[in-house]
Amino acid sequence: MNQALPAALTGESLYEQALLGSGGSWSCNLATEVLSWTDGVYDLFGLKRGSTLKRAATLDAYQSQSRSEMEQRRAAAIKTGKGFSLDCQLRTAGQTRWMRLRVGVSFEHGRPIRIFGSKQDVTAEKKMWDGLVTIAGQDPLTGLANRRAFEMAARELSRHADGPHGFALAVLAIDDFETIEDVHDHAGAHGCLRCIGERLARLFPDAILVSRIGGCEFALLLRIPGGQAVLAATLEGAHRLLARPILRATQAIEIGISIGAALLKSTHHDQPKKLFAEADSALYVARAAGRNRVRVFDGMVARPVMAPTAGT
């Protein structure tokens, strides 16, 4: 039976709010911790525009887990010079909101002097995607979204393929899963599926959707601000952690993970099956090339895409 989506999830306005949510730019002098915000950030935090800012006070608006993760990522960014993006939960003016924080680092004479970026209200976006998952249901084994949830989210996303924001689909499979079932029985195989689901959730906390779409296959709907090289670098980094052995009692189950991915493009408008076919073909090429590797769809074929090197 087809289930109609609530109007709040099907209207154009909610999606536009999600992508164009209010917010603005900000910066922080690392020597003095003096903050500079545009008006939209004041509005996001429920503060009077132009009022004096104290970093310690603004941190009180963060939910504790979001604050802890943000502080860790901030410290790492200052140390390494690598920026990041993180969705944080805020409590402002009695309301719970979600903010997408983007952070970059400025250097002078080899030393970090300033961090800067944007803060965007993505509460509407969170409600939209969470609503889709709630309606569609979850995979009972892993607790992730199930295939129906994935298909609904992919269909909704494809309607906005012409937009300015970068998105991608990645399809993952555990290699030789039948052998794992034979050697480690169903309990061991199910443990592997749960473990991979947990790893994906940890590695992609800002994903639009993490889902198990059947058998030993998983799918991710991701925000990718760059092109194929950024997508490839993101997945290669995750692959190294995903494919680590899985501990079960006194045993270590060796696993391989094949990943195929495709960027959402204007040609996918209202065609989620085409996007999935491209990612799935990249997965097929990854397996045909020896398994336990990443391939990104590039035109008619999937081929390795080099990650960007430092300084480029």
C-alpha positions in Angstrom: 0.0 0.0 0.0 1.3 3.4 -0.9 1.5 5.8 2.0 1.1 9.5 1.2 3.7 11.9 2.8 2.4 14.6 5.1 2.1 18.0 3.3 5.0 19.4 5.4 7.3 16.8 3.8 6.1 17.2 0.2 5.9 21.0 -0.2 8.6 22.8 -2.1 8.8 25.4 0.7 10.2 23.0 3.3 13.0 21.9 1.0 13.9 25.4 0.1 14.0 26.3 3.8 16.3 23.4 4.4 18.8 24.4 1.7 18.5 28.1 2.1 18.1 28.1 5.9 18.8 31.4 7.7 22.3 32.0 9.0 25.4 33.9 8.1 29.2 34.1 8.4 31.4 34.3 11.4 35.0 34.6 12.5 37.0 34.2 15.7 40.4 35.8 16.5 42.4 33.0 18.1 44.7 35.3 20.1 41.8 37.3 21.7 38.8 34.9 21.1 36.9 38.0 19.8 33.9 36.9 17.7 32.5 38.6 14.7 29.1 37.6 13.4 26.8 38.7 10.6 23.2 39.5 11.5 21.9 36.1 10.5 24.1 34.3 13.1 22.8 36.6 15.8 19.2 35.6 14.7 20.1 31.9 14.7 21.3 32.2 18.3 18.4 34.3 19.4 20.6 37.3 20.3 20.1 41.0 19.7 22.0 42.0 16.5 25.2 43.8 17.3 25.3 42.9 20.9 28.6 42.1 22.6 29.7 38.5 22.1 31.5 36.3 24.6 32.5 32.9 23.3 32.0 31.2 26.7 28.4 32.5 26.7 27.6 31.4 23.1 28.9 27.9 23.9 26.1 27.5 26.5 23.6 27.4 23.6 25.1 24.1 22.3 23.7 20.8 23.4 26.3 19.0 25.5 27.2 16.3 23.0 27.3 18.8 20.1 29.5 21.1 22.1 32.0 18.4 23.0 32.3 17.2 19.4 32.5 20.8 18.1 35.3 21.6 20.6 37.3 18.5 19.6 36.9 19.2 15.9 37.8 22.9 16.4 41.0 22.0 18.2 42.0 19.5 15.5 41.3 22.1 12.8 43.5 24.7 14.5 46.2 22.1 14.9 46.1 20.6 11.4 44.8 23.5 9.3 42.0 21.3 7.9 38.5 22.7 8.0 35.4 20.7 8.8 31.6 20.7 8.6 29.4 19.6 11.5 25.7 19.6 12.4 25.2 20.9 15.9 22.1 20.9 18.1 21.3 24.3 19.8 18.9 25.4 22.5 18.1 29.1 21.9 15.2 31.2 23.1 13.5 28.0 24.4 13.7 26.3 21.0 15.8 23.4 19.8 17.5 24.0 16.5 20.0 22.4 14.3 22.9 24.4 12.9 25.3 23.4 10.2 28.7 24.8 11.2 31.4 25.1 8.6 34.9 26.0 9.7 38.1 27.1 7.9 41.5 28.2 9.3 43.6 31.3 8.4 47.4 31.2 8.9 50.0 34.0 9.1 53.7 33.1 9.0 52.8 29.5 9.5 50.7 30.0 12.6 46.9 29.9 12.9 45.5 33.3 13.6 41.8 33.0 12.9 39.0 30.6 12.3 36.0 31.5 10.2 33.1 30.1 8.2 29.3 29.9 8.2 26.5 28.9 10.5 23.3 27.8 8.8 19.9 26.9 10.3 19.1 23.4 9.0 16.3 22.6 11.4 13.8 22.3 8.5 16.2 20.0 6.6 16.6 17.8 9.7 12.8 17.6 10.1 12.3 16.6 6.5 14.8 13.8 6.5 13.9 12.5 9.9 10.3 12.5 8.9 11.0 10.4 5.9 12.9 7.8 7.9 10.1 7.7 10.6 7.4 7.2 8.0 9.4 4.5 6.1 10.7 2.6 9.1 14.0 1.0 10.1 15.9 -2.1 9.4 15.3 -4.3 12.4 18.8 -5.9 12.4 21.0 -2.8 12.3 18.6 0.0 13.4 19.5 1.9 10.2 16.9 3.2 7.7 15.6 0.4 5.5 15.4 0.2 1.8 12.0 1.9 1.6 13.3 4.8 3.6 16.3 5.0 1.2 14.1 4.9 -1.9 11.9 7.7 -0.5 14.8 9.9 0.5 16.6 9.3 -2.9 13.4 10.2 -4.7 13.0 13.4 -2.8 16.6 14.3 -3.3 16.5 13.7 -7.0 13.7 16.3 -7.4 16.3 18.9 -6.5 19.2 17.7 -8.7 19.4 21.1 -10.4 20.2 22.9 -7.1 23.5 24.5 -6.2 24.3 22.0 -3.4 26.5 18.9 -3.9 25.1 15.5 -3.0 26.2 11.9 -3.7 25.0 8.3 -3.4 27.4 5.6 -2.2 26.5 1.9 -2.3 28.6 -0.5 -0.2 28.7 -4.3 0.0 30.5 -6.7 2.3 32.7 -8.9 0.1 32.3 -12.7 0.2 29.5 -12.4 2.7 28.4 -16.0 1.9 31.7 -17.3 3.1 31.4 -15.3 6.3 28.0 -17.0 6.9 29.5 -20.4 6.2 32.5 -20.0 8.5 31.0 -17.9 11.3 27.3 -19.0 11.1 24.3 -16.6 11.0 25.1 -15.1 14.3 28.5 -14.1 13.2 27.2 -12.8 9.9 24.5 -10.7 11.6 27.1 -9.4 14.0 29.2 -8.2 11.0 26.1 -6.4 9.5 25.4 -4.7 12.8 29.1 -3.7 13.2 29.3 -2.2 9.7 26.1 -0.3 10.4 27.6 1.1 13.6 30.8 2.1 11.8 28.9 3.8 9.0 26.8 5.8 11.5 30.0 6.9 13.3 32.0 7.7 10.2 29.1 9.7 8.5 27.3 11.5 11.3 26.3 14.3 8.9 24.9 12.0 6.2 21.4 12.7 4.9 20.7 9.0 5.3 22.6 5.8 6.3 20.6 2.7 5.3 20.8 -1.0 4.9 19.1 -1.8 1.6 19.2 -5.6 1.8 21.4 -8.5 2.3 25.0 -7.3 2.8 24.5 -4.0 1.0 24.2 -0.5 2.5 23.6 2.9 0.9 24.6 6.4 1.9 23.1 9.7 0.8 25.9 12.3 1.4 26.5 16.0 1.2 29.6 16.6 -0.9 30.7 20.2 -1.3 33.3 19.3 -4.0 33.4 17.1 -7.0 34.5 13.5 -7.7 38.0 13.9 -6.1 36.5 15.1 -2.8 33.9 12.2 -2.9 36.7 9.7 -3.6 38.9 11.1 -0.8 36.0 10.9 1.6 35.1 7.3 0.8 38.8 6.2 0.7 39.3 7.5 4.1 36.2 5.8 5.4 37.0 2.6 3.6 40.2 2.1 5.6 38.2 2.1 8.8 35.2 0.2 7.5 37.3 -2.7 6.3 39.1 -3.4 9.6 38.7 -6.9 11.1 35.6 -7.3 13.2 36.2 -8.8 16.7 33.8 -11.6 17.8 34.6 -13.2 21.1 38.2 -14.5 20.6 38.0 -14.3 16.8 38.8 -11.6 14.4 36.6 -11.8 11.3 38.5 -10.5 8.2 36.2 -8.5 5.9 36.5 -6.6 2.6 34.2 -3.7 1.7 33.5 -2.7 -1.9 32.1 0.8 -2.5 30.6 2.4 -5.6 29.5 6.0 -5.7 28.0 8.6 -8.0 27.5 12.4 -7.7 24.0 13.8 -8.0 23.7 15.8 -11.3 21.1 17.7 -13.2 20.6 14.6 -15.4 19.2 12.8 -12.3 16.3 15.2 -11.9 13.3 13.1 -10.9 15.3 10.0 -11.8 16.6 8.3 -8.6 16.9 5.0 -10.3 19.4 6.4 -12.7 21.5 7.7 -9.9 21.3 4.3 -8.2 22.2 2.5 -11.4 25.4 4.6 -11.7 26.5 4.0 -8.2 25.6 0.3 -8.5 27.7 0.1 -11.7 30.6 1.6 -9.9 30.2 -1.0 -7.2 30.2 -3.7 -9.8 33.5 -2.3 -11.2 35.0 -2.2 -7.7 34.2 -5.9 -7.3 35.4 -6.8 -10.8 38.7 -5.0 -10.1 39.5 -7.3 -7.1 37.0 -6.2 -4.5 37.7 -4.3 -1.2 38.1 -1.0 -3.0 36.4 2.3 -4.0 35.2 3.3 -7.4 33.4 6.5 -8.5 31.2 6.6 -11.5 32.7 8.8 -14.3 30.6 9.0 -17.4 30.1 5.7 -19.0 32.4 3.7 -16.7 33.6 3.8 -13.1 37.2 4.3 -12.6 39.6 5.4 -9.8 39.5 9.1 -9.0 42.6 10.6 -7.5 42.1 12.4 -4.2 43.4 16.0 -4.0 46.9 16.4 -2.8 48.1 18.8 -0.2 48.6 22.4 -1.5 46.2 22.0 -4.4 
